[in-house]
Amino acid sequence: MATNRPRSLLNRSAGLGLKSGPGQTLDVDADEKTISTSSGKVAIKTAALKHVLADGTAAATDVTVAGMAVGDELISVHSQATKSSISTITDRTSEYTVGAEKLVKAAGTNETGNQLDIWYWDRT
């Protein structure tokens, strides 16, 4: 009995063509970062994983993160208490949003004396 396994092939006339099952074709344009399908183009999201350790701040005080930009995607912010002798780690991601060169903290927990372990996708 034959199995219907996905196949891949190179389509030289249209760049890279991928086939996955009968009649399903995708054309990839690496320069434009798009995938063309029968229903149109799909943008390819690219990102670099970034990790930053920053000093904690008081409640309602933003955290400077060099290189962060609006459009980046926050993964997590963990508070490591206390910075001088870490004994607890608490997820504080919900207290922050991404801003230009900073994490914006409208309210939340006072993290003075703690260290923040920040992970985000740089999508800009």
C-alpha positions, -999 to 999 in steps of 0.1 A, spaced: 0 0 0 14 34 -10 17 62 15 10 98 6 40 115 21 48 152 15 75 159 -12 98 188 -19 112 199 -52 131 228 -67 112 248 -93 139 268 -111 116 290 -132 98 305 -102 126 305 -75 120 279 -49 88 259 -52 76 236 -25 51 209 -29 32 193 -1 7 167 -14 -11 167 -47 -18 201 -62 -5 222 -33 23 245 -44 41 274 -27 66 298 -43 91 314 -19 107 348 -27 136 352 -2 144 388 -14 108 400 -8 103 377 23 70 364 9 54 331 1 30 331 -29 1 307 -28 -30 303 -50 -48 328 -27 -21 355 -27 11 364 -8 18 356 29 44 377 47 72 359 65 78 372 100 115 374 108 128 380 143 159 378 164 156 365 200 169 391 225 178 387 262 184 416 286 191 417 323 180 451 338 177 466 372 142 466 386 123 499 390 97 513 412 60 508 403 48 528 373 84 534 362 96 523 327 126 501 322 152 512 296 160 485 270 184 497 243 174 486 208 138 477 217 112 492 194 75 494 190 66 463 170 89 440 189 72 411 207 76 407 245 81 370 255 86 373 293 98 395 321 108 377 353 117 395 385 146 379 403 145 389 440 168 402 453 195 411 429 223 406 454 212 371 463 184 357 441 160 335 461 127 339 441 117 344 405 83 358 397 66 362 363 58 399 358 52 398 320 16 410 323 28 443 339 48 455 308 43 465 272 69 472 245 78 508 238 105 527 220 138 518 237 119 507 269 95 485 286 65 505 296 51 499 331 19 518 338 15 504 373 25 471 389 50 459 414 79 478 430 110 459 417 136 482 433 165 461 444 155 432 421 168 422 387 146 418 356 152 389 332 137 401 299 132 381 267 117 394 235 116 389 197 132 418 178 109 421 149 119 456 137 
